[in-house]
């Protein structure tokens, strides 16, 4: 007689997706994406209005800010921000922060109108 524990019934889609992502090696990348999505929750609305988490790869978080003053402010706050992210997402989730290089503005010439 078959044991009831050998049978599987309907499974939640979240579990199925997690298993598929794990088998493809994408679960860690999805967790990193979640960190980017939660940026405003971690830093608060004022800072989030002037900055964004652009990418994260292998523990390196790439940030962008809309002004040099905000970049400087965030640089001073980084130890606390990294601590909050590592508490929420696990030790080592963020090990380093780098700034995204700004895209240079095109130079205007005397012929531009």
C-alpha positions in Angstrom: 0.0 0.0 0.0 1.4 3.4 -0.9 2.2 5.9 1.8 0.1 9.1 1.8 3.3 11.2 2.2 4.5 10.0 -1.2 1.6 11.7 -2.9 1.7 15.4 -3.8 -1.3 17.5 -4.2 -1.7 21.0 -5.6 1.2 23.2 -4.7 1.2 27.0 -4.3 2.5 28.8 -7.5 5.1 30.7 -5.3 6.7 27.4 -4.3 6.8 26.2 -7.9 8.3 29.4 -9.1 10.9 29.4 -6.4 11.9 25.8 -7.3 12.1 26.8 -11.0 14.2 29.8 -10.3 16.5 27.7 -8.0 17.0 25.1 -10.7 17.9 27.8 -13.2 20.2 29.6 -10.8 18.1 32.7 -10.8 16.7 32.8 -7.3 19.6 34.9 -5.9 19.3 37.4 -8.8 15.5 37.7 -8.0 16.4 38.5 -4.3 18.8 41.1 -5.5 16.0 42.7 -7.6 13.8 42.8 -4.6 16.5 44.8 -2.8 16.4 47.4 -5.6 12.6 47.5 -5.5 12.6 48.2 -1.8 15.2 51.1 -2.0 12.7 53.8 -0.9 11.5 51.7 2.0 15.0 51.4 3.3 16.2 55.0 2.8 12.9 56.8 3.3 10.9 59.0 0.9 13.0 62.1 1.0 16.3 60.3 0.0 14.5 58.1 -2.4 13.1 61.2 -4.2 16.7 62.1 -5.1 18.4 58.8 -5.5 17.9 55.3 -6.8 19.5 51.9 -6.5 20.4 51.1 -10.1 21.8 47.6 -9.9 23.3 45.1 -7.6 25.8 42.4 -8.7 27.7 40.1 -6.4 27.1 42.3 -3.3 28.1 45.5 -5.1 25.2 48.1 -5.0 25.2 50.7 -7.8 23.6 54.0 -6.9 22.6 57.2 -8.7 21.7 60.6 -7.3 20.2 63.6 -9.0 22.6 66.0 -7.6 26.2 66.1 -6.2 24.8 67.2 -2.8 22.6 64.1 -2.5 25.5 61.9 -3.6 27.6 63.4 -0.8 24.8 63.1 1.8 24.3 59.4 0.8 28.0 58.8 1.0 27.9 59.9 4.7 24.8 57.7 5.3 26.1 54.6 3.5 27.3 52.7 6.6 23.8 52.9 8.1 22.1 52.1 4.7 24.3 49.0 4.2 23.6 47.8 7.7 19.8 48.2 7.1 20.0 46.3 3.8 22.1 43.5 5.3 19.7 43.2 8.2 16.7 42.9 5.8 18.3 40.7 3.1 21.0 38.8 5.0 24.6 39.4 6.0 26.7 40.2 2.9 23.8 41.1 0.7 25.6 44.4 0.2 29.3 44.5 0.7 30.2 47.6 -1.4 28.6 50.6 -2.9 29.6 52.3 -6.2 28.2 55.3 -7.9 26.9 55.1 -11.4 28.9 57.4 -13.5 26.7 60.3 -14.8 26.1 60.4 -18.5 27.9 63.5 -19.8 25.7 66.3 -21.2 26.3 67.1 -24.8 28.3 70.3 -25.2 26.6 73.2 -26.8 28.4 74.9 -29.6 27.7 78.4 -30.9 25.7 76.8 -33.8 23.1 75.1 -31.4 19.9 77.0 -31.1 
